[in-house]
Amino acid sequence: MHRRRTSHTEPTARTSSRTSRRTPSSPEPHRPDAPAIEAIGLRKSFGPVRVLTGVDLQVERGEVFSLLGPNGAGKTTTVRILATLTAPDGGLARVAGRDVVAERAAVRRVISLTGQFAAVDEKQTAEENLRMMARLSGLSRPAARRRAAELLERFDLTAAARRRAQTYSGGMRRRLDLAAGLVGEPEVIFLDEPTTGLDPRSRAGLWEVVRELSAAGSTVFLTTQYLEEADRLADRIALVDGGRLIAQGSADELKARVSGHRLDLVAAGPEAYLRIVSRVGPEAGRPWRPWRRPEGAAQAGPVPAHEPWQPRQLRHSPDSLTLALPTDGGADEVRALLDRADPERCDVVRFSVERATLDDVFLALTGREAAPHQETAHV
């Protein structure tokens, strides 16, 4: 790894071998053509709490891969295992073809991790922080100065380069933290909710950096609390819930699995709202029930869009007199839904057909609205 994280306690080699239940006698030969990241059956518990119950995933080289899930789903624990900060209780994982337990040092040489909290030396200036990291990465003094200057410019920190980090705003510290993680040009970059605390301008700047990194061939593994961020940046997205991977694919593929579009309805008043709800189906007034994958089924296979028992209603809000129905977006189906919801054309005052969003996917698969959050320390 290109820098030591002060916000986490790293397990020692002795602790890792004791915690992990698999003790290979020797690591498998390194495969240069191996996926950037591969995990099979990852399991992890903290005391009685099972955080990961068997996570399988594969990330190709040069891909931007985003891990999404509700609070406590296991996103950060997955990242910590892949970054060698936490040993799994079971399963195996490789990063850049190297085993994260048996070859921890080798993994750390080719990755970078930026977590939810900045971990720069606040007593040093931004320039000093970056030059120090460059020297620790093996660069000569002249090369370290050049690399620091390049990163300061990329992250819009040149004007503040000689100010101590303790005088920086939260957003500036995060940008410096991200810059420090890129000093050694790692093969695989882990970003654990990297834009938390950033203003919109800084967030947009980071998005552009992620795109540049991907274009240059780096692999980016991103967890985020912003679904829009995953939608805009990720080549593929995986949804984890209850410690298991329940779906993955591109943003468009995930949206299509739930419903390609939705019909948003606004009622004329409370009574009109209740009449609409009563007409669109027996399940219409109940919260959306998440689809659950049968036991033993592949973790990330297709999600059926319309199981026989699945409610037609995607979401509803009595307070705002609105509800949404899944639809294919075609004129015939939209007309049929409107005829059913408001046959006399007096209860619906406004409607629109919208493309499904990742919020809709999140709600359909987990039964919960997506909301900004920060995960607990271990999860």
C-alpha positions as CSV (number, residue, x, y, z in Angstrom):
1,M,0.0,0.0,0.0
2,H,1.3,3.5,-0.8
3,R,0.7,4.9,2.7
4,R,0.0,3.8,6.2
5,R,-3.6,4.6,7.3
6,T,-3.8,6.1,10.8
7,S,-7.6,5.9,10.9
8,H,-7.6,2.1,11.1
9,T,-5.7,-0.3,13.3
10,E,-3.8,-2.7,11.0
11,P,-3.7,-6.4,12.2
12,T,-0.2,-7.8,12.6
13,A,0.9,-10.8,10.6
14,R,0.5,-13.0,13.7
15,T,-3.1,-11.7,14.3
16,S,-4.0,-12.3,10.6
17,S,-2.8,-15.9,10.6
18,R,-4.7,-16.6,13.8
19,T,-7.9,-14.9,12.7
20,S,-8.0,-16.4,9.2
21,R,-9.2,-20.0,9.0
22,R,-7.3,-20.8,5.9
23,T,-3.6,-21.2,6.2
24,P,-2.1,-22.0,2.8
25,S,1.4,-23.4,2.9
26,S,2.4,-21.2,0.0
27,P,0.6,-18.6,-2.2
28,E,-0.3,-19.5,-5.7
29,P,1.9,-18.2,-8.5
30,H,1.2,-14.6,-9.4
31,R,-0.8,-14.3,-12.7
32,P,-0.2,-11.1,-14.6
33,D,-3.5,-11.7,-16.5
34,A,-5.5,-12.2,-13.4
35,P,-8.5,-10.0,-12.7
36,A,-7.8,-6.8,-10.7
37,I,-9.9,-8.1,-7.8
38,E,-11.5,-11.5,-7.2
39,A,-13.3,-12.7,-4.1
40,I,-14.9,-16.1,-3.4
41,G,-17.1,-16.8,-0.4
42,L,-15.8,-14.0,1.9
43,R,-17.1,-14.3,5.4
44,K,-16.5,-12.0,8.4
45,S,-18.1,-11.6,11.8
46,F,-17.5,-9.2,14.6
47,G,-18.4,-11.0,17.8
48,P,-22.0,-12.4,17.3
49,V,-22.7,-10.1,14.3
50,R,-22.2,-11.7,10.9
51,V,-21.2,-8.9,8.6
52,L,-20.3,-10.8,5.5
53,T,-21.9,-14.2,4.8
54,G,-20.3,-15.2,1.5
55,V,-19.5,-12.5,-0.9
56,D,-18.3,-13.4,-4.5
57,L,-17.2,-10.7,-6.9
58,Q,-14.8,-10.1,-9.7
59,V,-13.4,-6.8,-11.0
60,E,-11.6,-6.5,-14.3
61,R,-8.5,-4.5,-14.8
62,G,-9.2,-0.8,-15.8
63,E,-12.7,-1.0,-14.5
64,V,-14.5,1.4,-12.2
65,F,-16.5,-0.9,-9.9
66,S,-18.9,0.5,-7.3
67,L,-20.2,-1.3,-4.2
68,L,-23.6,0.0,-3.0
69,G,-25.7,-1.0,0.0
70,P,-27.6,0.2,3.0
71,N,-26.0,1.1,6.3
72,G,-24.3,-1.9,7.9
73,A,-24.4,-4.0,4.7
74,G,-20.7,-4.8,4.8
75,K,-19.2,-2.4,2.2
76,T,-16.4,-1.1,4.3
77,T,-15.6,-4.5,5.8
78,T,-15.3,-5.8,2.2
79,V,-12.9,-3.0,1.4
80,R,-10.8,-3.6,4.5
81,I,-10.4,-7.2,3.7
82,L,-9.4,-6.5,0.1
83,A,-6.9,-3.9,1.3
84,T,-5.4,-6.3,3.8
85,L,-6.5,-4.3,6.9
86,T,-8.8,-7.0,8.1
87,A,-8.4,-10.8,7.7
88,P,-11.5,-12.7,6.6
89,D,-12.9,-15.5,8.7
90,G,-13.4,-17.6,5.5
91,G,-13.3,-17.5,1.8
92,L,-10.4,-16.1,-0.3
93,A,-9.6,-12.9,-2.1
94,R,-6.9,-11.8,-4.5
95,V,-5.9,-8.3,-5.6
96,A,-3.8,-7.9,-8.7
97,G,-3.4,-11.7,-8.7
98,R,-2.0,-11.7,-5.1
99,D,-3.6,-13.4,-2.1
100,V,-4.7,-10.8,0.5
101,V,-3.8,-13.0,3.4
102,A,-0.7,-14.9,2.2
103,E,0.8,-12.0,0.3
104,R,-0.2,-9.0,2.3
105,A,3.0,-7.1,1.6
106,A,2.8,-7.7,-2.1
107,V,-0.8,-6.5,-2.2
108,R,0.0,-3.3,-0.3
109,R,2.7,-2.4,-2.9
110,V,0.2,-2.2,-5.7
111,I,-2.9,-0.6,-4.0
112,S,-4.0,2.6,-2.5
113,L,-6.8,3.2,0.0
114,T,-8.6,6.4,0.8
115,G,-11.1,6.0,3.5
116,Q,-13.9,8.1,4.9
117,F,-11.6,10.1,7.1
118,A,-8.5,12.1,6.1
119,A,-5.2,10.6,7.4
120,V,-2.6,13.2,6.4
121,D,-0.1,14.7,8.9
122,E,-1.8,17.9,9.9
123,K,1.5,19.4,11.2
124,Q,3.0,19.3,7.7
125,T,2.1,21.4,4.7
126,A,0.4,19.8,1.7
127,E,3.6,19.9,-0.2
128,E,5.5,18.3,2.6
129,N,2.9,15.5,2.9
130,L,3.1,14.7,-0.7
131,R,6.9,14.8,-1.0
132,M,7.2,12.6,2.1
133,M,4.8,10.0,0.5
134,A,6.7,10.2,-2.8
135,R,10.0,9.6,-1.0
136,L,8.5,6.6,0.9
137,S,7.4,5.3,-2.5
138,G,11.0,5.2,-3.7
139,L,11.2,8.4,-5.8
140,S,14.3,10.6,-5.8
141,R,14.1,14.0,-4.3
142,P,13.7,15.8,-7.7
143,A,11.1,13.3,-8.8
144,A,9.3,13.6,-5.5
145,R,9.1,17.4,-5.9
146,R,7.8,17.0,-9.5
147,R,5.2,14.4,-8.4
148,A,4.0,16.6,-5.5
149,A,3.6,19.6,-7.8
150,E,1.7,17.6,-10.3
151,L,-0.8,16.3,-7.7
152,L,-1.2,19.7,-6.0
153,E,-2.2,21.1,-9.4
154,R,-4.5,18.2,-10.2
155,F,-6.4,18.6,-6.9
156,D,-6.5,22.4,-6.9
157,L,-4.2,22.8,-3.9
158,T,-1.3,24.7,-5.4
159,A,-2.3,28.0,-3.8
160,A,-2.4,26.3,-0.4
161,A,0.6,24.0,-0.9
162,R,2.7,25.6,1.9
163,R,-0.1,25.9,4.4
164,R,-0.3,23.3,7.2
165,A,-3.0,20.7,6.7
166,Q,-4.5,21.6,10.0
167,T,-5.6,24.9,8.5
168,Y,-7.5,23.2,5.7
169,S,-11.2,22.8,5.4
170,G,-12.7,19.3,5.4
171,G,-12.9,19.2,1.7
172,M,-9.4,20.4,1.2
173,R,-8.1,17.7,3.6
174,R,-10.0,15.1,1.6
175,R,-8.4,16.3,-1.6
176,L,-5.0,16.1,-0.1
177,D,-5.7,12.6,1.3
178,L,-6.7,11.5,-2.2
179,A,-3.6,13.0,-3.8
180,A,-1.4,11.3,-1.2
181,G,-3.0,8.0,-2.2
182,L,-2.0,8.5,-5.9
183,V,1.7,9.4,-5.3
184,G,2.9,5.9,-6.3
185,E,0.5,5.4,-9.2
186,P,-1.1,2.2,-7.8
187,E,-2.6,-0.5,-10.0
188,V,-5.8,-0.8,-7.8
189,I,-7.3,2.2,-6.0
190,F,-9.8,1.7,-3.2
191,L,-12.0,4.7,-2.5
192,D,-14.3,4.3,0.5
193,E,-16.9,7.0,0.3
194,P,-14.3,9.5,-1.0
195,T,-16.5,12.5,-1.6
196,T,-18.2,12.6,1.8
197,G,-17.8,16.2,3.1
198,L,-16.9,17.7,-0.3
199,D,-18.7,20.6,-1.9
200,P,-20.3,20.1,-5.3
201,R,-17.4,21.7,-7.1
202,S,-14.8,19.5,-5.4
203,R,-17.0,16.4,-5.9
204,A,-17.2,17.1,-9.6
205,G,-13.4,17.6,-9.7
206,L,-12.9,14.2,-8.0
207,W,-15.3,12.6,-10.5
208,E,-13.1,13.9,-13.3
209,V,-10.0,12.5,-11.6
210,V,-11.7,9.1,-11.3
211,R,-12.5,9.1,-15.0
212,E,-8.9,10.1,-15.8
213,L,-7.5,7.3,-13.7
214,S,-9.8,4.8,-15.4
215,A,-8.8,6.0,-18.8
216,A,-5.1,5.6,-17.8
217,G,-5.8,1.9,-17.0
218,S,-6.1,2.1,-13.2
219,T,-8.7,-0.1,-11.5
220,V,-11.0,1.8,-9.1
221,F,-13.1,0.1,-6.4
222,L,-15.6,2.7,-5.1
223,T,-18.0,2.6,-2.2
224,T,-20.3,5.6,-2.0
225,Q,-23.3,7.0,-0.2
226,Y,-24.3,8.9,-3.4
227,L,-26.2,6.8,-5.8
228,E,-25.7,9.4,-8.5
229,E,-21.9,9.0,-8.1
230,A,-22.1,5.3,-8.8
231,D,-24.5,5.9,-11.7
232,R,-22.1,8.4,-13.4
233,L,-18.8,6.8,-12.7
234,A,-19.1,3.0,-12.4
235,D,-18.8,0.6,-15.3
236,R,-20.5,-2.0,-13.0
237,I,-22.3,-1.7,-9.7
238,A,-22.8,-4.4,-7.1
239,L,-25.5,-4.2,-4.4
240,V,-24.7,-5.8,-1.1
241,D,-27.4,-6.3,1.6
242,G,-27.2,-8.3,4.8
243,G,-23.6,-9.3,4.0
244,R,-24.5,-10.9,0.7
245,L,-24.2,-9.7,-2.9
246,I,-27.7,-9.6,-4.2
247,A,-27.3,-8.0,-7.7
248,Q,-24.7,-6.6,-10.0
249,G,-24.4,-5.2,-13.5
250,S,-24.2,-1.8,-15.2
251,A,-26.5,1.0,-14.0
252,D,-28.7,0.5,-17.0
253,E,-28.8,-3.3,-16.5
254,L,-29.8,-2.9,-12.9
255,K,-32.5,-0.4,-13.7
256,A,-33.9,-2.7,-16.4
257,R,-34.1,-5.6,-14.0
258,V,-36.4,-3.8,-11.7
259,S,-38.3,-1.7,-14.2
260,G,-37.2,0.3,-17.1
261,H,-39.4,3.3,-16.2
262,R,-41.9,4.4,-13.6
263,L,-45.1,6.3,-13.9
264,D,-45.3,9.1,-11.3
265,L,-48.8,10.1,-10.2
266,V,-49.9,13.2,-8.2
267,A,-53.4,13.0,-6.7
268,A,-55.9,15.9,-6.5
269,G,-56.3,15.4,-2.7
270,P,-56.3,12.9,0.1
271,E,-59.6,11.3,-0.9
272,A,-58.4,11.1,-4.6
273,Y,-55.2,9.6,-3.4
274,L,-57.0,6.8,-1.5
275,R,-59.2,6.1,-4.5
276,I,-56.1,5.8,-6.8
277,V,-54.4,3.5,-4.3
278,S,-57.5,1.2,-4.1
279,R,-57.6,0.9,-7.9
280,V,-54.0,0.0,-8.8
281,G,-54.0,-3.3,-7.0
282,P,-54.5,-5.1,-3.7
283,E,-50.9,-4.5,-2.7
284,A,-50.9,-0.8,-3.7
285,G,-51.2,0.6,-0.2
286,R,-48.5,-1.5,1.3
287,P,-44.8,-0.7,1.2
288,W,-42.7,-2.3,-1.6
289,R,-41.7,-5.8,-0.6
290,P,-38.1,-6.5,-1.7
291,W,-37.5,-9.5,-3.9
292,R,-35.4,-12.1,-2.1
293,R,-33.1,-14.5,-4.0
294,P,-34.0,-18.1,-3.2
295,E,-31.5,-20.0,-1.0
296,G,-28.8,-21.6,-3.1
297,A,-29.3,-19.4,-6.1
298,A,-26.4,-17.6,-7.7
299,Q,-25.8,-14.4,-5.8
300,A,-25.7,-11.9,-8.7
301,G,-28.0,-13.4,-11.3
302,P,-30.9,-11.6,-13.0
303,V,-33.5,-10.1,-10.8
304,P,-37.0,-10.9,-12.1
305,A,-38.9,-7.7,-12.8
306,H,-42.4,-9.0,-12.1
307,E,-42.7,-11.9,-9.7
308,P,-46.4,-13.0,-9.4
309,W,-46.7,-11.8,-5.8
310,Q,-44.7,-8.6,-6.3
311,P,-46.7,-5.5,-5.7
312,R,-47.3,-3.2,-8.6
313,Q,-46.6,-0.1,-6.6
314,L,-43.0,1.0,-6.6
315,R,-43.3,3.6,-3.8
316,H,-46.0,5.9,-2.3
317,S,-46.1,9.0,-0.2
318,P,-49.5,10.0,1.3
319,D,-48.1,13.2,2.7
320,S,-47.2,14.5,-0.8
321,L,-50.1,12.7,-2.5
322,T,-47.8,10.9,-4.9
323,L,-47.2,7.4,-5.9
324,A,-45.1,5.6,-8.5
325,L,-45.9,2.5,-10.6
326,P,-43.3,0.5,-12.5
327,T,-43.8,0.4,-16.2
328,D,-42.0,-0.4,-19.4
329,G,-42.5,3.2,-20.5
330,G,-44.5,2.2,-23.6
331,A,-47.5,4.3,-24.5
332,D,-49.9,1.4,-24.4
333,E,-48.9,0.3,-20.8
334,V,-48.9,3.9,-19.6
335,R,-52.4,4.4,-20.9
336,A,-53.6,1.2,-19.4
337,L,-52.1,2.2,-16.0
338,L,-53.7,5.6,-16.2
339,D,-57.1,4.1,-17.1
340,R,-56.9,1.8,-14.1
341,A,-55.7,4.5,-11.7
342,D,-58.1,7.2,-12.8
343,P,-60.8,6.0,-15.1
344,E,-62.8,9.2,-14.8
345,R,-59.8,11.4,-15.3
346,C,-60.6,13.5,-12.1
347,D,-58.3,12.1,-9.4
348,V,-54.8,12.5,-11.0
349,V,-53.8,16.1,-11.5
350,R,-50.3,15.4,-12.9
351,F,-48.4,12.5,-14.2
352,S,-45.0,11.9,-15.7
353,V,-43.0,8.9,-17.1
354,E,-39.5,8.8,-15.7
355,R,-36.6,6.5,-16.3
356,A,-35.9,4.2,-13.3
357,T,-33.1,5.4,-11.1
358,L,-30.7,3.6,-8.8
359,D,-32.9,4.8,-6.0
360,D,-35.7,2.7,-7.4
361,V,-33.3,-0.3,-7.7
362,F,-32.1,0.2,-4.1
363,L,-35.7,0.4,-2.8
364,A,-36.9,-2.6,-4.8
365,L,-34.1,-4.9,-3.8
366,T,-33.6,-3.9,-0.2
367,G,-37.1,-2.6,0.8
368,R,-35.5,0.7,2.0
369,E,-35.1,4.2,0.6
370,A,-31.6,5.1,-0.2
371,A,-30.3,7.9,2.1
372,P,-26.9,9.5,2.7
373,H,-25.2,7.9,5.6
374,Q,-21.9,7.0,7.1
375,E,-21.2,3.4,8.1
376,T,-20.2,2.3,11.6
377,A,-16.5,1.8,12.3
378,H,-16.4,-1.9,11.5
379,V,-19.1,-2.2,8.9
